[in-house]
């Protein structure tokens, strides 16, 4: 089955408090985005990559940043939208009609492994939709707007969702089409797919597959990358 990846990287990274968007920050000598793309390139099951960036960055990323790193599977640099959901939809519109499985992977998750990518793709090929995730470690509380705790959630059934997420193309397209029709906004693509009544398989991920959101995340990623290199 032909598998392609959409890599949304059109965020501004306001919580990073840097003058540069988080996907372009250096992580051990390479941009965060490049490290995420290299992980997808290393997976034999991924045929091509579509990178979604802010519209004003398309030329700089296409002609300036990415050619330096020898990323042979990049098939397109796509201008993104206002929110992540809009950017994924823009990437989906750019994907060729012959794609069977579509992966969506955050451009700011630079430590995913090729093995995890393949595990998620296999699950999507079998069930139609899959995502990586890890069991919650901490006790989770539901909190009211006034700051008071409403209840303590059952941690044994709670998972933290990661990417990549993988879907049969027809399922993901229908999920985005119906979300637009209904004005629905989700925080990830599985939320859109779940609305269709499609069951999404949770595939065990890796706690090291972190998302770079704050300066602390960047420091942790550098430490984890150093441990991986030493190993």
VEXNUDO-159464 format. One record per residue: x, y, z of N, C-alpha, C in turn. Coordinates in steps of 0.02 Angstrom, whole numbers, padded with zeros to 5 digits, always signed. Each point is the difference from the previous one (the first is absolute). Layout:
N
XYZXYZXYZ
...
//
This chain:
231
+00042-00059+00000-00042+00059+00000+00044+00062+00000
-00016+00048-00043+00040+00061-00004-00014+00044+00061
+00053+00017+00035-00005+00040+00061+00037+00066-00008
-00035+00055+00014+00031+00066-00002-00010+00033+00068
+00042+00050+00014-00004+00034+00065-00012+00074-00010
-00045+00027+00040-00010+00073+00005+00032+00023+00065
+00041+00051-00005+00036+00025+00059-00021+00072+00012
-00050+00012+00044-00020+00069+00014+00054+00035+00042
+00025+00056-00026+00052+00039+00035-00012+00074-00013
-00064+00020+00008-00018+00069-00017-00014+00041+00062
+00015-00027+00059-00012+00037+00062+00050+00056+00011
-00018+00047+00044+00045+00055+00016+00041-00013+00063
-00024-00047+00042+00038-00017+00060+00004+00057+00050
-00057+00031+00017+00000+00058+00044+00025-00017+00070
-00011-00063+00023+00021-00019+00067+00076-00010+00005
+00034+00000-00056+00072-00010+00001+00037+00065+00019
-00034+00057-00011+00030+00065+00017+00067+00010-00036
+00003-00019-00062+00060+00011-00041-00019+00041-00061
+00049+00029-00033-00013+00038-00060-00009-00043-00061
+00013-00065+00007-00005-00047-00055-00054-00052+00016
-00040-00019-00048-00051-00052+00011+00034-00065+00023
-00033-00036+00044+00031-00058+00033+00023-00053-00049
-00035-00008-00057+00020-00053-00047+00067+00014-00034
+00023+00063+00004+00063+00019-00032+00058+00005+00050
-00015-00008+00064+00053+00005+00051+00050-00057-00008
+00061+00013+00019+00052-00051-00006-00005-00051+00057
+00002-00063-00019+00003-00054+00049+00063-00041-00016
+00051+00010+00040+00064-00034-00010+00026+00010-00071
-00004+00061-00025+00030+00016-00064-00045-00005-00060
-00062-00023+00009-00047-00005-00056-00067+00031+00021
-00037+00030-00047-00066+00025+00017-00045-00056+00025
-00043+00017+00048-00048-00049+00028-00039-00033-00057
-00023+00039-00048-00039-00026-00055+00040-00051-00040
+00063+00014-00013+00041-00046-00039+00007-00066+00036
+00009+00001+00065+00006-00063+00037-00065-00041-00004
-00057+00034+00002-00064-00036-00007-00006-00031-00070
+00020+00037-00050-00003-00026-00069+00049-00057-00010
+00059+00003+00030+00048-00054-00007-00027-00065+00029
-00037+00004+00054-00029-00060+00030-00050-00033-00047
-00040+00041-00035-00048-00027-00048+00036-00027-00061
+00052+00034-00022+00040-00023-00057+00030-00069+00014
+00018-00012+00063+00033-00064+00017-00048-00059-00001
-00065+00013-00004-00048-00055-00001-00011-00024-00072
+00015-00063-00013-00008-00027-00068-00072+00003-00026
-00048+00002+00046-00070-00002-00022-00025+00068-00023
+00036+00054+00014-00022+00067-00019+00031+00017-00068
-00044+00016-00048+00024+00013-00068+00016+00074-00012
-00041+00045+00028+00011+00071-00012-00026+00042+00058
+00027+00061+00005-00016+00046+00055-00026+00066-00028
-00052+00025+00032-00028+00066-00017+00005+00043+00063
+00041+00052-00004+00014+00042+00058-00042+00063-00005
-00038+00013+00054-00045+00058+00000+00029+00054+00046
+00015+00058-00028+00033+00054+00037-00041+00064-00008
+00015+00052+00040-00034+00064-00010+00009+00024-00072
-00051+00030-00030+00004+00021-00070+00061+00043-00015
+00019+00043+00046+00057+00045-00012+00067-00036+00003
+00000-00063+00024+00062-00038+00007+00012-00050-00056
-00048-00008-00045+00004-00053-00050+00065+00004-00041
+00015+00058-00026+00059+00007-00042+00064-00013+00039
+00004+00028+00060+00061-00008+00040+00011-00073+00020
-00053-00035+00017+00006-00071+00020+00016-00042-00061
-00034+00011-00055+00009-00040-00061+00068+00010-00031
+00021+00063-00005+00062+00016-00037+00061+00011+00044
-00013+00016+00064+00056+00016+00043+00017-00052+00052
-00050-00021+00039+00015-00044+00057+00005-00073-00018
-00050-00028-00031-00003-00072-00010+00052-00029-00048
+00018+00035-00055+00049-00030-00046+00067-00017+00032
+00017+00034+00054+00064-00011+00033+00005-00068+00034
-00057-00033+00011+00001-00060+00041-00014-00064-00038
-00005+00004-00065-00006-00061-00041-00062-00041+00014
-00056+00034+00007-00063-00035+00014-00033-00019-00066
+00013-00060-00023-00022-00021-00066-00073-00016-00007
-00036-00009+00056-00070-00020-00005-00049+00060+00003
+00026+00060+00008-00044+00059+00003-00029+00013-00069
-00066-00007-00006-00034+00008-00064-00032+00068-00008
-00009+00037+00054-00031+00065-00006+00004+00040+00064
+00005+00066-00008-00003+00047+00056-00066+00038-00009
-00044-00006+00048-00069+00024-00007-00013+00058+00048
-00032+00054-00024-00018+00055+00046-00055-00022+00047
+00010+00014+00064-00049-00022+00050-00056+00050+00012
-00043-00017+00048-00058+00041+00016+00006+00032+00068
-00056+00027+00024-00001+00036+00063+00013-00046+00059
-00027-00061-00002+00007-00047+00055+00026-00067-00027
+00021-00043+00046+00029-00064-00019-00047-00039-00046
-00063-00002+00018-00049-00037-00040-00003+00024-00072
+00005+00066-00009+00000+00029-00067+00063-00020-00038
+00056-00004+00036+00063-00018-00032+00000-00073-00022
-00027-00044+00042-00004-00071-00019-00044-00008-00062
-00055+00037-00001-00045-00004-00058+00035+00025-00063
+00040+00052+00006+00038+00025-00057+00050-00052-00025
+00032-00034+00048+00046-00054-00019-00037-00057-00034
-00058-00016+00026-00040-00055-00029-00020+00016-00071
-00016+00062-00014-00019+00021-00068+00059-00007-00048
+00061+00005+00026+00060-00004-00042+00022-00071-00015
-00022-00047+00041+00021-00070-00008-00030-00030-00063
+00039-00039-00036-00023-00033-00061-00058-00047+00012
-00042-00008-00050-00061-00041+00007+00015-00074+00008
+00062-00020-00013+00016-00071+00004+00024-00021+00069
-00001+00045+00048+00020-00017+00069-00053-00043+00033
+00021-00052+00035-00047-00044+00036-00002+00017+00074
+00058+00009+00030+00006+00017+00071+00032+00068+00007
-00029+00043+00043+00027+00066+00012+00021+00005+00073
+00063+00017+00011+00026+00012+00068-00003+00075+00013
-00017+00019+00061+00005+00070+00022+00049+00000+00059
+00054+00037-00007+00051+00002+00053+00021+00072+00014
-00002+00020+00063+00019+00068+00019+00072+00015-00020
+00010+00058-00030+00067+00020-00019+00044+00018+00059
-00029+00001+00060+00038+00015+00060+00004-00061+00047
-00006-00059-00029+00015-00063+00036+00061-00031-00034
+00060+00022+00019+00060-00020-00036+00030-00067+00020
-00025-00031+00053+00033-00060+00026-00038-00065-00015
-00050+00003-00042-00035-00062-00018+00047-00046-00038
-00010-00065+00008+00043-00048-00035-00036-00030-00060
+00039-00025-00047-00029-00032-00059-00042-00061+00020
+00021-00034+00053-00038-00058+00024-00070+00020+00023
-00006+00056+00036-00065+00022+00022-00044+00020-00059
+00030+00033-00049-00037+00019-00061-00029-00062-00033
+00040-00051-00009-00023-00061-00034-00053-00036+00041
+00007+00001+00066-00050-00032+00043-00068+00033-00008
+00000+00067-00004-00063+00037-00007-00030-00012-00069
+00041-00002-00052-00025-00012-00068-00031-00069-00006
+00032-00050+00030-00028-00068-00003-00068-00003+00033
-00008+00034+00056-00064+00000+00035-00054+00034-00041
+00018+00055-00034-00048+00035-00042-00020-00042-00060
+00047-00037-00028-00015-00043-00057-00049-00055+00020
+00005-00023+00063-00045-00053+00024-00068+00027+00022
+00000+00057+00036-00062+00024+00031-00029+00063-00031
+00038+00034-00043-00024+00061-00032+00025+00063+00032
+00014-00001+00066+00023+00060+00034+00039-00020+00062
+00055+00035+00013+00042-00017+00058+00039+00061+00023
+00019+00001+00062+00042+00053+00028+00048-00029+00051
+00057+00031+00007+00045-00017+00054-00024+00034+00064
+00017-00030+00056-00016+00031+00064+00035-00037+00057
+00000+00031+00058+00031-00030+00059-00047+00007+00059
-00001-00048+00047-00043+00006+00059+00020+00061+00042
-00051+00033+00028+00014+00057+00044+00036-00024+00063
+00052+00036+00020+00038-00018+00060-00027+00036+00062
-00021+00062-00009-00022+00040+00057-00074-00008+00013
-00021+00016+00060-00071+00003+00016-00030+00060-00036
-00057-00010-00034-00031+00052-00040-00063+00024+00034
-00006+00066+00006-00058+00031+00032-00041+00039-00052
-00066-00004+00006-00044+00045-00037-00011+00061+00044
+00012+00060-00029-00002+00061+00039-00050+00049-00030
-00040+00031+00043-00050+00049-00022+00034+00066-00017
-00035+00045-00035+00028+00065-00018+00024+00041+00060
-00031-00012+00059+00020+00039+00059+00061-00031+00035
+00029-00053-00029+00059-00031+00028-00012-00056+00049
-00062-00015+00015-00016-00054+00047-00001-00067-00037
+00025-00051+00034+00000-00068-00029-00071-00028-00001
-00021-00024-00059-00066-00030-00007+00003-00074+00017
+00051-00034-00026+00007-00071+00013+00070-00023-00018
+00018-00058+00026+00062-00033-00018-00015-00054-00052
+00033+00004-00057-00014-00047-00055+00035-00067+00013
-00027-00051-00029+00028-00067+00006+00061-00006-00045
+00059+00006+00029+00062+00000-00039+00010-00064-00039
-00028-00055+00022+00013-00064-00032-00027-00004-00071
-00046+00045-00018-00029-00001-00068+00020+00061-00040
+00046+00041+00026+00019+00062-00034+00067-00008-00036
+00002+00021-00062+00061-00001-00041+00013+00070-00026
+00064+00016-00009+00021+00063-00030+00015-00013-00074
-00036+00034-00043+00005-00012-00072+00061+00034-00030
+00035-00036-00044+00057+00027-00035-00013-00002-00075
+00050+00017-00039+00000-00014-00071+00064-00039-00015
+00002-00037-00055-00047+00002-00056-00068-00031+00015
-00049+00024-00038-00065-00032-00005-00007-00020-00074
-00032-00056-00012-00004-00026-00068-00071-00021-00016
-00020+00010-00062-00070-00012-00020-00003-00025-00072
-00050-00040-00015-00017-00010-00070-00021+00067-00029
+00022+00015-00059-00011+00066-00029-00073+00019-00001
-00044-00045-00020-00071+00016-00006-00030+00019+00067
+00023-00033+00054-00026+00016+00067+00021+00070+00020
+00064+00016-00009+00024+00066+00021-00033+00055-00041
-00008-00010-00065-00032+00050-00042-00072+00013+00022
-00036-00054+00014-00070+00008+00021-00004+00035+00067
+00046-00016+00045+00001+00032+00066+00010+00075-00006
+00047+00021-00042+00012+00071-00009-00058+00034-00036
-00028-00034-00049-00057+00028-00037-00059+00013+00046
-00015-00048+00043-00058+00008+00045+00015+00050+00056
+00063+00005+00020+00018+00050+00051-00011+00071-00027
+00019+00010-00063-00011+00066-00032-00075+00014-00004
-00038-00050-00022-00072+00008-00007-00034+00019+00066
+00023-00031+00055-00031+00010+00065+00032+00054+00042
+00054+00030-00026+00035+00050+00039+00034-00028+00062
+00021-00063-00004+00031-00033+00057+00075+00011+00000
+00028+00013+00059+00072+00007+00009+00024-00052+00050
+00051-00037-00020+00029-00050+00045+00073+00015+00012
+00027-00026+00054+00071+00013+00015+00046-00048-00037
-00027-00054-00028+00040-00044-00042-00045-00033-00051
+00029-00038-00045-00040-00030-00054-00042-00059+00023
+00021-00034+00053-00042-00055+00025-00066+00027+00026
-00001+00060+00027-00063+00028+00025-00049+00008-00057
+00025+00018-00060-00044+00008-00058-00025-00068-00023
+00044-00049+00001-00018-00068-00023-00049-00033+00048
+00010+00011+00065-00045-00031+00050-00072+00023-00011
-00010+00062-00024-00067+00027-00013-00037-00041-00052
+00037-00035-00043-00031-00040-00052-00026-00067+00026
+00018-00015+00063-00016-00066+00027+00053-00052-00016
+00057+00023-00027+00055-00045-00016+00043-00011+00063
+00013-00062+00017+00042-00014+00059+00073+00008-00019
+00037+00035+00042+00070+00014-00011+00041-00044+00047
+00048-00037-00027+00041-00042+00042+00055+00041+00034
+00008-00010+00065+00055+00031+00037+00060-00046-00002
+00055+00024-00029+00061-00039-00006+00050+00024+00051
+00028-00044+00041+00049+00022+00051+00058+00039-00033
+00010+00060+00025+00053+00043-00026+00061-00001+00044
+00030+00059+00011+00062+00005+00038-00001+00067+00037
+00015-00001+00064+00001+00062+00039+00053+00049-00026
+00048-00024-00037+00052+00044-00028-00024+00037-00062
-00057-00019-00027-00027+00032-00060-00036+00064+00019
+00038+00048+00026-00029+00061+00028-00014+00052-00054
-00046+00045+00017-00016+00056-00044+00035+00063+00026
+00035+00035-00043+00036+00060+00020-00049+00058+00003
-00015+00023+00061-00047+00054+00009+00030+00057+00041
+00042-00016+00050+00029+00050+00044+00076-00006-00001
+00036+00049+00025+00073-00005+00004+00024-00062+00038
-00039-00020+00051+00019-00060+00038-00003-00063-00044
-00049-00002-00045-00005-00058-00045+00061-00005-00045
+00026+00056-00022+00058+00000-00044+00061-00027+00038
+00007+00020+00064+00055-00025+00040-00005-00075+00012
-00060-00023+00013-00011-00072+00011+00015-00039-00064
-00022+00027-00057+00013-00034-00064+00075-00005-00014
+00037+00053+00016+00072-00002-00010+00032-00054+00043
-00024-00006+00062+00027-00051+00045-00017-00070-00026
-00062-00010-00022-00020-00066-00026+00038-00017-00063
+00010+00049-00043+00037-00012-00061+00073-00019+00016
+00028+00032+00051+00068-00017+00020+00005-00071+00026
-00051-00022+00038+00000-00069+00025-00007-00049-00057
-00042+00017-00050-00008-00044-00058+00065-00006-00038
+00035+00056-00008+00064-00001-00036+00052-00042+00037
+00003+00008+00066+00047-00040+00040-00017-00073-00004
-00065-00015+00001-00021-00070-00004+00018-00032-00065
//
